[in-house]
Amino acid sequence: MTRAVNKKRPVNLDLRTIKQPLPAITSILHRATGVALFVAAAFMMYALGLSLESEAGFNEAVEMFENGFLAKLIAWGCVSALLYHFFAGIKHLVMDFGHCEELESGLKAAQITLGLSAVAVLLAGVWIW
Amino acid sequence: MVTSITSFGRSGLYDWMIQRVTAVVLAAYTIFMIGYLAFGAELTYEMWNSLFEGTAMRIFTLLALLSMAAHVWIGLWSVSTDYIKPTGLRFLFQSGSGLVTFIYVVWGIQILWGI
């Protein structure tokens, strides 16, 4: 009896040396931005709390977003993570309905997700600065 | 049958569904907020304050906040179960995530009803 699978074939699970296909990259970015957003939520809630606390707090928040470089950078980071997670999430929902699950359409969906996110992240940067 | 005791909805199927329903809520809230802030009129304190004073907005925000809590738990649970193999460390991470999530919810309620 011959075995269909040669058990001696080499196995490589070293993530650093595997060339990831594009859908895998969109997937890991979705996870990374998800974890990042968990931290980002603290900044967003701080800004929301400050802006709603009083008129002085609101002005302080506006001042921060208009002149604070660090605040702008953090805001851009938060919004970028949110936008990417948003588009990748929509791709996920589309795939849940059974679309874009083939090699070709899956690659296309990943390309569209990355393209849309890149544009949105740039536009967000323009908006913030 | 081994059931996971740390999942959110007591089964993977519930978690799967909850993750998607909360995602839709969060997507709607994101679209609304970005639309309001980026494409609305120049923001003033009066506008901003009266927006969050409205009951509908408070309901929407609280819904988004609770959706975020469930979404975050399921997401961080999945990610930590995949990457943090030592049980003690994973337990610590998941407990910490749960605690921070709870703090976010209380903080958010305070912001919403503290106006």
gemmi code that builds the backbone of each chain (N, CA, C; Angstrom):
import gemmi

chains = {
    "A": [
        ("MET", (0.840, -1.207, 0.000), (0.000, 0.000, 0.000), (0.869, 1.248, 0.000)),
        ("THR", (0.602, 2.119, -0.877), (1.371, 3.360, -0.877), (0.564, 4.467, -0.221)),
        ("ARG", (1.270, 5.271, 0.521), (0.586, 6.373, 1.201), (0.480, 7.584, 0.277)),
        ("ALA", (-0.657, 8.202, 0.353), (-0.881, 9.369, -0.507), (-0.048, 10.556, -0.018)),
        ("VAL", (0.163, 10.589, 1.287), (0.897, 11.723, 1.840), (2.269, 11.264, 2.308)),
        ("ASN", (3.261, 11.909, 1.851), (4.616, 11.622, 2.297), (4.859, 12.373, 3.599)),
        ("LYS", (4.910, 11.611, 4.680), (5.031, 12.258, 5.981), (6.369, 12.914, 6.199)),
        ("LYS", (7.306, 12.595, 5.333), (8.631, 13.160, 5.558), (8.825, 14.493, 4.862)),
        ("ARG", (7.797, 14.953, 4.220), (7.973, 16.232, 3.530), (8.226, 17.325, 4.576)),
        ("PRO", (9.019, 18.301, 4.196), (9.395, 19.321, 5.177), (8.201, 20.170, 5.614)),
        ("VAL", (8.197, 20.532, 6.870), (7.145, 21.385, 7.417), (7.765, 22.713, 7.824)),
        ("ASN", (7.180, 23.784, 7.404), (7.690, 25.093, 7.824), (6.557, 25.906, 8.415)),
        ("LEU", (6.640, 26.141, 9.705), (5.612, 26.963, 10.344), (6.218, 28.240, 10.909)),
        ("ASP", (7.409, 28.566, 10.459), (8.055, 29.780, 10.947), (7.448, 30.982, 10.238)),
        ("LEU", (6.644, 31.731, 10.988), (5.889, 32.839, 10.380), (6.781, 33.858, 9.682)),
        ("ARG", (8.013, 33.993, 10.187), (8.892, 35.018, 9.608), (9.377, 34.647, 8.217)),
        ("THR", (9.349, 33.348, 7.900), (9.877, 32.939, 6.594), (8.767, 32.534, 5.621)),
        ("ILE", (7.525, 32.572, 6.083), (6.434, 32.226, 5.171), (5.989, 33.482, 4.439)),
        ("LYS", (5.836, 33.356, 3.139), (5.319, 34.507, 2.411), (3.794, 34.484, 2.550)),
        ("GLN", (3.265, 35.495, 3.230), (1.831, 35.519, 3.490), (1.072, 36.008, 2.262)),
        ("PRO", (0.015, 35.274, 1.877), (-0.830, 35.802, 0.803), (-1.576, 37.045, 1.302)),
        ("LEU", (-2.018, 37.873, 0.380), (-2.661, 39.140, 0.751), (-3.860, 38.973, 1.705)),
        ("PRO", (-4.734, 37.982, 1.459), (-5.855, 37.828, 2.406), (-5.373, 37.542, 3.836)),
        ("ALA", (-4.234, 36.866, 3.978), (-3.702, 36.596, 5.317), (-3.238, 37.889, 5.970)),
        ("ILE", (-2.673, 38.778, 5.151), (-2.215, 40.069, 5.681), (-3.406, 40.913, 6.128)),
        ("THR", (-4.479, 40.909, 5.315), (-5.655, 41.690, 5.730), (-6.238, 41.114, 7.019)),
        ("SER", (-6.156, 39.800, 7.161), (-6.708, 39.156, 8.354), (-5.912, 39.519, 9.603)),
        ("ILE", (-4.592, 39.447, 9.513), (-3.784, 39.744, 10.689), (-3.868, 41.230, 11.043)),
        ("LEU", (-3.982, 42.077, 10.010), (-4.154, 43.516, 10.272), (-5.494, 43.791, 10.963)),
        ("HIS", (-6.497, 43.003, 10.591), (-7.808, 43.161, 11.223), (-7.697, 42.857, 12.716)),
        ("ARG", (-6.931, 41.811, 13.024), (-6.709, 41.456, 14.429), (-5.885, 42.526, 15.146)),
        ("ALA", (-4.799, 42.949, 14.495), (-3.906, 43.933, 15.128), (-4.647, 45.246, 15.394)),
        ("THR", (-5.439, 45.697, 14.393), (-6.159, 46.957, 14.600), (-7.244, 46.784, 15.660)),
        ("GLY", (-7.795, 45.567, 15.751), (-8.795, 45.300, 16.779), (-8.203, 45.468, 18.172)),
        ("VAL", (-7.038, 44.865, 18.377), (-6.368, 44.994, 19.675), (-5.982, 46.460, 19.921)),
        ("ALA", (-5.494, 47.127, 18.876), (-5.102, 48.534, 19.011), (-6.303, 49.401, 19.391)),
        ("LEU", (-7.465, 49.084, 18.805), (-8.661, 49.882, 19.088), (-9.115, 49.741, 20.534)),
        ("PHE", (-8.808, 48.587, 21.122), (-9.146, 48.383, 22.533), (-8.406, 49.412, 23.392)),
        ("VAL", (-7.159, 49.680, 23.026), (-6.364, 50.694, 23.730), (-6.830, 52.096, 23.308)),
        ("ALA", (-7.083, 52.247, 21.998), (-7.499, 53.549, 21.460), (-8.793, 54.033, 22.101)),
        ("ALA", (-9.642, 53.086, 22.498), (-10.935, 53.447, 23.106), (-10.727, 54.357, 24.318)),
        ("ALA", (-9.642, 54.149, 25.048), (-9.374, 54.984, 26.232), (-9.176, 56.442, 25.816)),
        ("PHE", (-8.429, 56.673, 24.716), (-8.195, 58.041, 24.231), (-9.502, 58.662, 23.724)),
        ("MET", (-10.276, 57.844, 22.988), (-11.530, 58.357, 22.440), (-12.480, 58.736, 23.574)),
        ("MET", (-12.536, 57.892, 24.599), (-13.456, 58.185, 25.700), (-12.972, 59.370, 26.519)),
        ("TYR", (-11.654, 59.509, 26.626), (-11.127, 60.681, 27.324), (-11.558, 61.950, 26.598)),
        ("ALA", (-11.391, 61.942, 25.258), (-11.750, 63.121, 24.466), (-13.255, 63.391, 24.548)),
        ("LEU", (-14.058, 62.326, 24.495), (-15.512, 62.501, 24.574), (-15.901, 63.078, 25.932)),
        ("GLY", (-15.319, 62.524, 26.989), (-15.627, 62.994, 28.339), (-15.242, 64.449, 28.522)),
        ("LEU", (-14.044, 64.792, 28.053), (-13.558, 66.169, 28.185), (-14.462, 67.133, 27.431)),
        ("SER", (-14.844, 66.747, 26.208), (-15.627, 67.654, 25.363), (-17.052, 67.837, 25.877)),
        ("LEU", (-17.537, 66.889, 26.664), (-18.919, 66.997, 27.152), (-19.007, 67.491, 28.586)),
        ("GLU", (-17.834, 67.577, 29.232), (-17.778, 67.927, 30.646), (-18.305, 69.342, 30.912)),
        ("SER", (-17.803, 70.302, 30.138), (-18.230, 71.698, 30.288), (-17.766, 72.443, 29.042)),
        ("GLU", (-18.177, 73.691, 28.942), (-17.760, 74.472, 27.778), (-16.239, 74.641, 27.771)),
        ("ALA", (-15.673, 74.843, 28.969), (-14.213, 74.979, 29.069), (-13.527, 73.698, 28.619)),
        ("GLY", (-14.090, 72.567, 29.032), (-13.539, 71.275, 28.629), (-13.614, 71.093, 27.122)),
        ("PHE", (-14.758, 71.512, 26.546), (-14.945, 71.416, 25.099), (-13.881, 72.239, 24.371)),
        ("ASN", (-13.679, 73.485, 24.855), (-12.672, 74.349, 24.224), (-11.274, 73.766, 24.361)),
        ("GLU", (-11.032, 73.149, 25.508), (-9.729, 72.522, 25.733), (-9.508, 71.385, 24.720)),
        ("ALA", (-10.573, 70.594, 24.508), (-10.484, 69.489, 23.561), (-10.256, 70.008, 22.141)),
        ("VAL", (-10.994, 71.063, 21.776), (-10.846, 71.649, 20.433), (-9.427, 72.170, 20.247)),
        ("GLU", (-8.946, 72.878, 21.254), (-7.591, 73.431, 21.242), (-6.554, 72.306, 21.052)),
        ("MET", (-6.793, 71.218, 21.767), (-5.898, 70.062, 21.702), (-5.836, 69.502, 20.284)),
        ("PHE", (-7.022, 69.346, 19.652), (-7.053, 68.770, 18.307), (-6.576, 69.760, 17.247)),
        ("GLU", (-6.633, 71.068, 17.561), (-6.210, 72.041, 16.560), (-4.719, 72.321, 16.630)),
        ("ASN", (-4.167, 72.266, 17.835), (-2.763, 72.654, 17.970), (-1.822, 71.586, 18.507)),
        ("GLY", (-2.371, 70.584, 19.155), (-1.478, 69.580, 19.743), (-1.026, 68.560, 18.710)),
        ("PHE", (0.267, 68.494, 18.473), (0.767, 67.551, 17.473), (0.514, 66.119, 17.923)),
        ("LEU", (0.797, 65.858, 19.190), (0.638, 64.504, 19.717), (-0.831, 64.078, 19.667)),
        ("ALA", (-1.716, 65.025, 20.030), (-3.153, 64.722, 20.014), (-3.608, 64.380, 18.599)),
        ("LYS", (-3.084, 65.136, 17.612), (-3.436, 64.869, 16.221), (-2.948, 63.498, 15.784)),
        ("LEU", (-1.706, 63.204, 16.206), (-1.100, 61.921, 15.836), (-1.916, 60.771, 16.423)),
        ("ILE", (-2.273, 60.903, 17.701), (-3.062, 59.858, 18.367), (-4.432, 59.740, 17.691)),
        ("ALA", (-5.043, 60.905, 17.402), (-6.357, 60.892, 16.753), (-6.271, 60.206, 15.390)),
        ("TRP", (-5.206, 60.512, 14.645), (-5.043, 59.901, 13.321), (-4.860, 58.384, 13.457)),
        ("GLY", (-4.063, 57.991, 14.443), (-3.840, 56.564, 14.690), (-5.153, 55.859, 15.020)),
        ("CYS", (-5.934, 56.467, 15.923), (-7.224, 55.871, 16.321), (-8.154, 55.755, 15.119)),
        ("VAL", (-8.280, 56.864, 14.375), (-9.202, 56.874, 13.237), (-8.737, 55.890, 12.161)),
        ("SER", (-7.425, 55.811, 11.942), (-6.898, 54.884, 10.937), (-7.207, 53.439, 11.307)),
        ("ALA", (-6.950, 53.094, 12.565), (-7.231, 51.726, 13.017), (-8.717, 51.429, 12.867)),
        ("LEU", (-9.533, 52.432, 13.235), (-10.985, 52.260, 13.145), (-11.418, 52.045, 11.701)),
        ("LEU", (-10.867, 52.870, 10.778), (-11.252, 52.765, 9.377), (-10.841, 51.418, 8.792)),
        ("TYR", (-9.615, 51.002, 9.098), (-9.175, 49.705, 8.560), (-10.060, 48.590, 9.096)),
        ("HIS", (-10.278, 48.613, 10.424), (-11.071, 47.573, 11.065), (-12.491, 47.554, 10.491)),
        ("PHE", (-12.987, 48.731, 10.181), (-14.317, 48.896, 9.583), (-14.390, 48.205, 8.211)),
        ("PHE", (-13.441, 48.537, 7.327), (-13.470, 47.954, 5.979), (-13.207, 46.448, 6.015)),
        ("ALA", (-12.234, 46.036, 6.832), (-11.933, 44.607, 6.922), (-13.119, 43.860, 7.533)),
        ("GLY", (-13.834, 44.533, 8.443), (-15.015, 43.926, 9.048), (-16.117, 43.727, 8.020)),
        ("ILE", (-16.284, 44.717, 7.138), (-17.291, 44.593, 6.089), (-16.924, 43.454, 5.138)),
        ("LYS", (-15.623, 43.351, 4.839), (-15.164, 42.232, 3.997), (-15.516, 40.915, 4.674)),
        ("HIS", (-15.321, 40.873, 5.988), (-15.627, 39.679, 6.762), (-17.112, 39.320, 6.630)),
        ("LEU", (-17.972, 40.336, 6.775), (-19.418, 40.094, 6.688), (-19.805, 39.622, 5.286)),
        ("VAL", (-19.175, 40.237, 4.272), (-19.444, 39.825, 2.892), (-19.066, 38.352, 2.713)),
        ("MET", (-17.915, 37.980, 3.284), (-17.463, 36.592, 3.163), (-18.367, 35.640, 3.952)),
        ("ASP", (-18.944, 36.130, 5.058), (-19.868, 35.299, 5.832), (-21.075, 34.900, 4.993)),
        ("PHE", (-21.433, 35.772, 4.038), (-22.552, 35.464, 3.159), (-22.122, 34.605, 1.963)),
        ("GLY", (-20.887, 34.129, 2.015), (-20.443, 33.176, 1.015), (-19.832, 33.776, -0.234)),
        ("HIS", (-19.544, 35.080, -0.199), (-18.922, 35.703, -1.368), (-17.401, 35.790, -1.176)),
        ("CYS", (-16.706, 35.916, -2.278), (-15.259, 36.161, -2.271), (-14.484, 35.106, -1.498)),
        ("GLU", (-14.918, 33.860, -1.592), (-14.210, 32.815, -0.864), (-13.256, 32.030, -1.755)),
        ("GLU", (-13.258, 32.341, -3.055), (-12.359, 31.634, -3.951), (-11.020, 32.373, -4.001)),
        ("LEU", (-10.027, 31.659, -4.526), (-8.672, 32.207, -4.552), (-8.637, 33.584, -5.202)),
        ("GLU", (-9.273, 33.671, -6.375), (-9.188, 34.918, -7.138), (-10.016, 36.043, -6.515)),
        ("SER", (-11.290, 35.716, -6.197), (-12.167, 36.749, -5.640), (-11.698, 37.134, -4.242)),
        ("GLY", (-11.128, 36.176, -3.512), (-10.607, 36.460, -2.170), (-9.466, 37.449, -2.236)),
        ("LEU", (-8.608, 37.241, -3.230), (-7.478, 38.160, -3.423), (-7.989, 39.547, -3.793)),
        ("LYS", (-8.981, 39.565, -4.665), (-9.558, 40.850, -5.096), (-10.170, 41.591, -3.899)),
        ("ALA", (-10.902, 40.841, -3.061), (-11.534, 41.452, -1.883), (-10.465, 42.032, -0.951)),
        ("ALA", (-9.358, 41.303, -0.809), (-8.274, 41.785, 0.058), (-7.655, 43.053, -0.518)),
        ("GLN", (-7.483, 43.061, -1.855), (-6.911, 44.243, -2.514), (-7.814, 45.450, -2.344)),
        ("ILE", (-9.120, 45.218, -2.519), (-10.076, 46.322, -2.382), (-10.067, 46.856, -0.956)),
        ("THR", (-10.042, 45.928, 0.026), (-10.026, 46.338, 1.435), (-8.807, 47.207, 1.735)),
        ("LEU", (-7.642, 46.734, 1.279), (-6.410, 47.485, 1.545), (-6.415, 48.824, 0.817)),
        ("GLY", (-6.905, 48.815, -0.434), (-6.941, 50.049, -1.224), (-7.860, 51.086, -0.601)),
        ("LEU", (-9.080, 50.657, -0.283), (-10.057, 51.573, 0.323), (-9.532, 52.133, 1.635)),
        ("SER", (-8.924, 51.241, 2.444), (-8.424, 51.682, 3.744), (-7.305, 52.694, 3.571)),
        ("ALA", (-6.409, 52.431, 2.624), (-5.286, 53.347, 2.408), (-5.808, 54.736, 2.048)),
        ("VAL", (-6.790, 54.771, 1.139), (-7.370, 56.057, 0.736), (-8.027, 56.731, 1.938)),
        ("ALA", (-8.809, 55.943, 2.698), (-9.528, 56.502, 3.846), (-8.556, 57.025, 4.902)),
        ("VAL", (-7.463, 56.284, 5.128), (-6.471, 56.701, 6.133), (-5.811, 58.018, 5.709)),
        ("LEU", (-5.517, 58.130, 4.406), (-4.924, 59.374, 3.904), (-5.895, 60.541, 4.057)),
        ("LEU", (-7.160, 60.289, 3.676), (-8.178, 61.344, 3.799), (-8.346, 61.755, 5.265)),
        ("ALA", (-8.282, 60.782, 6.157), (-8.405, 61.088, 7.588), (-7.242, 61.975, 8.032)),
        ("GLY", (-6.063, 61.698, 7.497), (-4.895, 62.518, 7.815), (-5.092, 63.950, 7.355)),
        ("VAL", (-5.644, 64.097, 6.139), (-5.920, 65.438, 5.599), (-6.946, 66.146, 6.478)),
        ("TRP", (-7.968, 65.383, 6.900), (-9.032, 65.942, 7.733), (-8.465, 66.437, 9.073)),
        ("ILE", (-7.601, 65.642, 9.661), (-7.078, 65.992, 10.991), (-6.072, 67.146, 10.912)),
        ("TRP", (-5.265, 67.188, 9.829), (-4.274, 68.262, 9.743), (-4.746, 69.476, 8.927)),
    ],
    "B": [
        ("MET", (-18.563, 16.115, 25.707), (-18.251, 17.329, 24.939), (-17.596, 18.359, 25.854)),
        ("VAL", (-16.563, 18.931, 25.356), (-15.890, 19.967, 26.133), (-16.444, 21.322, 25.709)),
        ("THR", (-16.969, 22.063, 26.671), (-17.467, 23.399, 26.335), (-16.487, 24.420, 26.888)),
        ("SER", (-16.240, 25.432, 26.084), (-15.368, 26.486, 26.559), (-16.118, 27.308, 27.597)),
        ("ILE", (-15.488, 27.546, 28.741), (-16.190, 28.302, 29.776), (-15.847, 29.781, 29.751)),
        ("THR", (-14.905, 30.161, 28.888), (-14.543, 31.576, 28.863), (-15.137, 32.314, 27.665)),
        ("SER", (-15.881, 31.603, 26.806), (-16.478, 32.309, 25.673), (-17.579, 33.225, 26.192)),
        ("PHE", (-18.024, 34.137, 25.364), (-18.972, 35.159, 25.816), (-20.394, 34.619, 25.889)),
        ("GLY", (-20.834, 34.014, 24.809), (-22.227, 33.598, 24.718), (-22.423, 32.126, 25.035)),
        ("ARG", (-21.516, 31.508, 25.757), (-21.567, 30.117, 26.203), (-21.407, 29.112, 25.070)),
        ("SER", (-21.378, 29.540, 23.840), (-21.037, 28.615, 22.761), (-20.427, 29.409, 21.628)),
        ("GLY", (-19.625, 28.744, 20.832), (-18.963, 29.422, 19.723), (-19.965, 30.000, 18.745)),
        ("LEU", (-21.095, 29.294, 18.596), (-22.105, 29.748, 17.640), (-22.716, 31.082, 18.083)),
        ("TYR", (-23.037, 31.173, 19.382), (-23.558, 32.438, 19.904), (-22.518, 33.539, 19.756)),
        ("ASP", (-21.269, 33.217, 20.108), (-20.194, 34.206, 19.992), (-20.087, 34.722, 18.561)),
        ("TRP", (-20.150, 33.793, 17.633), (-20.045, 34.134, 16.208), (-21.137, 35.137, 15.834)),
        ("MET", (-22.365, 34.841, 16.256), (-23.492, 35.706, 15.911), (-23.385, 37.058, 16.625)),
        ("ILE", (-23.084, 37.014, 17.926), (-22.986, 38.252, 18.710), (-21.907, 39.154, 18.113)),
        ("GLN", (-20.786, 38.535, 17.704), (-19.692, 39.302, 17.117), (-20.163, 40.075, 15.893)),
        ("ARG", (-21.023, 39.435, 15.105), (-21.478, 40.079, 13.865), (-22.575, 41.123, 14.111)),
        ("VAL", (-23.489, 40.813, 14.997), (-24.559, 41.778, 15.290), (-23.954, 43.044, 15.910)),
        ("THR", (-23.040, 42.862, 16.880), (-22.417, 44.029, 17.501), (-21.570, 44.789, 16.481)),
        ("ALA", (-20.976, 44.067, 15.536), (-20.167, 44.722, 14.506), (-21.030, 45.668, 13.678)),
        ("VAL", (-22.244, 45.238, 13.363), (-23.143, 46.077, 12.562), (-23.510, 47.339, 13.346)),
        ("VAL", (-23.800, 47.183, 14.643), (-24.108, 48.340, 15.487), (-22.916, 49.308, 15.502)),
        ("LEU", (-21.725, 48.757, 15.715), (-20.531, 49.608, 15.792), (-20.241, 50.286, 14.458)),
        ("ALA", (-20.508, 49.573, 13.358), (-20.299, 50.168, 12.036), (-21.258, 51.339, 11.844)),
        ("ALA", (-22.525, 51.144, 12.266), (-23.518, 52.220, 12.133), (-23.091, 53.432, 12.966)),
        ("TYR", (-22.629, 53.184, 14.169), (-22.210, 54.284, 15.048), (-20.993, 55.015, 14.462)),
        ("THR", (-20.065, 54.230, 13.904), (-18.878, 54.816, 13.278), (-19.261, 55.718, 12.110)),
        ("ILE", (-20.162, 55.208, 11.254), (-20.595, 55.994, 10.091), (-21.256, 57.288, 10.568)),
        ("PHE", (-22.127, 57.157, 11.589), (-22.810, 58.343, 12.090), (-21.820, 59.366, 12.642)),
        ("MET", (-20.902, 58.925, 13.492), (-19.980, 59.857, 14.137), (-19.034, 60.513, 13.134)),
        ("ILE", (-18.474, 59.702, 12.225), (-17.557, 60.275, 11.236), (-18.328, 61.228, 10.330)),
        ("GLY", (-19.539, 60.837, 9.953), (-20.364, 61.708, 9.122), (-20.652, 63.023, 9.824)),
        ("TYR", (-21.010, 62.937, 11.103), (-21.362, 64.130, 11.877), (-20.154, 65.051, 12.046)),
        ("LEU", (-19.018, 64.452, 12.379), (-17.832, 65.266, 12.679), (-17.125, 65.781, 11.428)),
        ("ALA", (-17.065, 64.931, 10.402), (-16.282, 65.320, 9.225), (-17.110, 66.079, 8.197)),
        ("PHE", (-18.410, 65.761, 8.126), (-19.203, 66.369, 7.065), (-20.306, 67.296, 7.580)),
        ("GLY", (-20.427, 67.387, 8.912), (-21.438, 68.266, 9.472), (-20.948, 69.701, 9.537)),
        ("ALA", (-21.788, 70.555, 10.150), (-21.406, 71.966, 10.305), (-20.274, 72.082, 11.318)),
        ("GLU", (-19.593, 73.205, 11.295), (-18.528, 73.496, 12.264), (-19.068, 73.295, 13.685)),
        ("LEU", (-18.381, 72.475, 14.443), (-18.900, 72.038, 15.741), (-18.791, 73.125, 16.814)),
        ("THR", (-19.903, 73.309, 17.538), (-19.860, 74.200, 18.695), (-20.245, 73.388, 19.929)),
        ("TYR", (-19.966, 73.956, 21.096), (-20.288, 73.246, 22.334), (-21.793, 73.001, 22.454)),
        ("GLU", (-22.600, 74.003, 22.067), (-24.052, 73.873, 22.176), (-24.556, 72.681, 21.341)),
        ("MET", (-24.065, 72.620, 20.089), (-24.472, 71.529, 19.201), (-24.099, 70.172, 19.775)),
        ("TRP", (-22.826, 70.109, 20.185), (-22.261, 68.851, 20.683), (-22.990, 68.403, 21.944)),
        ("ASN", (-23.228, 69.345, 22.833), (-23.871, 69.045, 24.098), (-25.327, 68.623, 23.888)),
        ("SER", (-26.021, 69.351, 22.991), (-27.432, 69.010, 22.810), (-27.573, 67.685, 22.062)),
        ("LEU", (-26.574, 67.357, 21.225), (-26.601, 66.054, 20.544), (-26.625, 64.925, 21.573)),
        ("PHE", (-25.719, 65.040, 22.559), (-25.606, 63.956, 23.533), (-26.630, 64.055, 24.657)),
        ("GLU", (-27.382, 65.171, 24.703), (-28.457, 65.297, 25.685), (-29.707, 64.570, 25.214)),
        ("GLY", (-29.823, 64.402, 23.914), (-31.012, 63.745, 23.355), (-31.068, 62.276, 23.753)),
        ("THR", (-32.280, 61.819, 24.058), (-32.450, 60.428, 24.491), (-32.026, 59.445, 23.402)),
        ("ALA", (-32.383, 59.749, 22.148), (-32.057, 58.835, 21.053), (-30.548, 58.626, 20.955)),
        ("MET", (-29.796, 59.733, 21.073), (-28.343, 59.631, 20.977), (-27.780, 58.871, 22.166)),
        ("ARG", (-28.378, 59.073, 23.343), (-27.906, 58.335, 24.525), (-28.158, 56.844, 24.361)),
        ("ILE", (-29.316, 56.512, 23.812), (-29.614, 55.089, 23.584), (-28.622, 54.517, 22.566)),
        ("PHE", (-28.417, 55.256, 21.461), (-27.509, 54.809, 20.407), (-26.089, 54.631, 20.958)),
        ("THR", (-25.645, 55.602, 21.763), (-24.296, 55.551, 22.307), (-24.139, 54.409, 23.307)),
        ("LEU", (-25.156, 54.244, 24.170), (-25.087, 53.152, 25.138), (-25.097, 51.804, 24.426)),
        ("LEU", (-25.909, 51.721, 23.365), (-25.951, 50.491, 22.563), (-24.575, 50.212, 21.957)),
        ("ALA", (-23.954, 51.259, 21.428), (-22.617, 51.103, 20.839), (-21.610, 50.700, 21.907)),
        ("LEU", (-21.735, 51.297, 23.084), (-20.811, 51.011, 24.181), (-20.920, 49.546, 24.620)),
        ("LEU", (-22.160, 49.077, 24.788), (-22.357, 47.684, 25.199), (-21.954, 46.728, 24.085)),
        ("SER", (-22.223, 47.134, 22.829), (-21.788, 46.312, 21.693), (-20.277, 46.214, 21.671)),
        ("MET", (-19.624, 47.341, 21.941), (-18.165, 47.363, 21.974), (-17.658, 46.393, 23.036)),
        ("ALA", (-18.312, 46.390, 24.204), (-17.868, 45.520, 25.290), (-17.942, 44.048, 24.881)),
        ("ALA", (-19.064, 43.658, 24.284), (-19.222, 42.263, 23.865), (-18.250, 41.933, 22.735)),
        ("HIS", (-18.149, 42.847, 21.768), (-17.292, 42.670, 20.592), (-15.829, 42.524, 21.002)),
        ("VAL", (-15.427, 43.384, 21.933), (-14.049, 43.379, 22.422), (-13.749, 42.076, 23.159)),
        ("TRP", (-14.689, 41.645, 23.978), (-14.441, 40.413, 24.734), (-14.245, 39.232, 23.782)),
        ("ILE", (-15.151, 39.081, 22.813), (-15.053, 37.951, 21.893), (-13.775, 38.053, 21.057)),
        ("GLY", (-13.479, 39.271, 20.595), (-12.282, 39.472, 19.766), (-11.009, 39.196, 20.530)),
        ("LEU", (-10.890, 39.790, 21.702), (-9.656, 39.598, 22.487), (-9.549, 38.156, 22.988)),
        ("TRP", (-10.696, 37.555, 23.258), (-10.685, 36.149, 23.674), (-10.112, 35.290, 22.543)),
        ("SER", (-10.605, 35.522, 21.310), (-10.115, 34.727, 20.168), (-8.637, 34.928, 19.960)),
        ("VAL", (-8.221, 36.194, 19.978), (-6.821, 36.491, 19.695), (-5.915, 35.920, 20.803)),
        ("SER", (-6.316, 36.108, 22.060), (-5.456, 35.635, 23.145), (-5.425, 34.105, 23.198)),
        ("THR", (-6.540, 33.455, 22.838), (-6.536, 31.990, 22.844), (-5.611, 31.452, 21.754)),
        ("ASP", (-5.497, 32.226, 20.665), (-4.621, 31.793, 19.577), (-3.144, 31.994, 19.893)),
        ("TYR", (-2.829, 33.095, 20.548), (-1.408, 33.451, 20.659), (-0.800, 33.263, 22.045)),
        ("ILE", (-1.618, 33.310, 23.099), (-1.038, 33.167, 24.443), (-1.309, 31.750, 24.928)),
        ("LYS", (-0.305, 30.918, 24.831), (-0.508, 29.512, 25.135), (-0.454, 29.183, 26.631)),
        ("PRO", (0.447, 29.793, 27.424), (0.459, 29.445, 28.849), (-0.850, 29.868, 29.529)),
        ("THR", (-1.492, 28.902, 30.191), (-2.830, 29.145, 30.748), (-2.865, 30.313, 31.733)),
        ("GLY", (-1.885, 30.376, 32.629), (-1.869, 31.432, 33.640), (-1.814, 32.809, 33.013)),
        ("LEU", (-0.929, 32.946, 32.036), (-0.744, 34.232, 31.362), (-2.009, 34.622, 30.592)),
        ("ARG", (-2.596, 33.618, 29.946), (-3.805, 33.882, 29.168), (-4.951, 34.291, 30.098)),
        ("PHE", (-5.034, 33.609, 31.232), (-6.062, 33.940, 32.217), (-5.889, 35.380, 32.692)),
        ("LEU", (-4.636, 35.739, 32.939), (-4.321, 37.089, 33.403), (-4.729, 38.121, 32.347)),
        ("PHE", (-4.347, 37.843, 31.085), (-4.665, 38.760, 29.989), (-6.177, 38.911, 29.836)),
        ("GLN", (-6.875, 37.771, 29.865), (-8.323, 37.824, 29.653), (-9.032, 38.506, 30.828)),
        ("SER", (-8.530, 38.262, 32.054), (-9.128, 38.945, 33.212), (-8.906, 40.447, 33.096)),
        ("GLY", (-7.681, 40.815, 32.735), (-7.351, 42.234, 32.571), (-8.232, 42.883, 31.508)),
        ("SER", (-8.422, 42.181, 30.377), (-9.274, 42.709, 29.305), (-10.695, 42.899, 29.805)),
        ("GLY", (-11.190, 41.928, 30.544), (-12.547, 42.011, 31.082), (-12.696, 43.188, 32.020)),
        ("LEU", (-11.686, 43.382, 32.863), (-11.733, 44.485, 33.827), (-11.731, 45.835, 33.106)),
        ("VAL", (-10.812, 45.980, 32.149), (-10.720, 47.247, 31.409), (-12.029, 47.509, 30.653)),
        ("THR", (-12.591, 46.456, 30.054), (-13.854, 46.604, 29.335), (-14.955, 47.099, 30.269)),
        ("PHE", (-14.996, 46.520, 31.457), (-16.007, 46.924, 32.453), (-15.821, 48.393, 32.831)),
        ("ILE", (-14.543, 48.780, 33.004), (-14.250, 50.189, 33.338), (-14.735, 51.101, 32.211)),
        ("TYR", (-14.496, 50.689, 30.946), (-14.966, 51.489, 29.803), (-16.479, 51.687, 29.872)),
        ("VAL", (-17.202, 50.617, 30.188), (-18.667, 50.705, 30.211), (-19.119, 51.690, 31.290)),
        ("VAL", (-18.547, 51.563, 32.499), (-18.938, 52.459, 33.598), (-18.553, 53.903, 33.264)),
        ("TRP", (-17.340, 54.063, 32.733), (-16.846, 55.389, 32.335), (-17.786, 56.018, 31.308)),
        ("GLY", (-18.169, 55.230, 30.316), (-19.049, 55.723, 29.256), (-20.406, 56.152, 29.801)),
        ("ILE", (-20.954, 55.346, 30.713), (-22.249, 55.691, 31.316), (-22.124, 56.996, 32.102)),
        ("GLN", (-21.000, 57.127, 32.811), (-20.756, 58.365, 33.565), (-20.718, 59.575, 32.643)),
        ("ILE", (-20.031, 59.424, 31.500), (-19.938, 60.538, 30.546), (-21.328, 60.883, 30.023)),
        ("LEU", (-22.077, 59.830, 29.640), (-23.386, 60.056, 29.028), (-24.391, 60.695, 29.968)),
        ("TRP", (-24.398, 60.230, 31.213), (-25.412, 60.749, 32.132), (-24.871, 61.813, 33.086)),
        ("GLY", (-23.630, 62.219, 32.821), (-23.048, 63.250, 33.672), (-23.213, 64.645, 33.085)),
        ("ILE", (-23.829, 64.704, 31.882), (-23.967, 66.008, 31.213), (-24.887, 66.927, 32.014)),
    ],
}
model = gemmi.Model(1)
for chain_id, residues in chains.items():
    chain = gemmi.Chain(chain_id)
    for i, (resn, *xyz) in enumerate(residues, 1):
        res = gemmi.Residue()
        res.name, res.seqid = resn, gemmi.SeqId(i, " ")
        for name, pos in zip(("N", "CA", "C"), xyz):
            atom = gemmi.Atom()
            atom.name, atom.element = name, gemmi.Element(name[0])
            atom.pos, atom.b_iso = gemmi.Position(*pos), 0.0
            res.add_atom(atom)
        chain.add_residue(res)
    model.add_chain(chain)
structure = gemmi.Structure()
structure.add_model(model)
structure.setup_entities()
